[in-house]
Amino acid sequence: MANQRQRSAAKRNVKKAQEGAKRKQTLKNLPSSTRTALGKEGAKVRSGADKSRQEYYEDAKRLGIEGRSKMGKAELKRAVQRRSR
């Protein structure tokens, strides 16, 4: 789970990378693993995801939500939130 300090650092890193890409298009020259890591970091910040798919799956299992094994992370998150209300 990312805390507030980590999220703000990740946002700064993503913004820096985007600015660099606009100026020099350096992102396309970075190694694939770095691009992947930046993308995952940015996606996590945008979504505010604190849990993994497996954690949402376990919550869905505990709540008895049917069809959970075929659901993706977003679907599990919505189903868990709906059931938890």
Secondary structure as UniProt FT lines:
FT   HELIX           4..24
FT   HELIX           27..29
FT   HELIX           32..47
FT   HELIX           53..63
FT   TURN            66..67
FT   HELIX           68..70
FT   HELIX           73..84
//
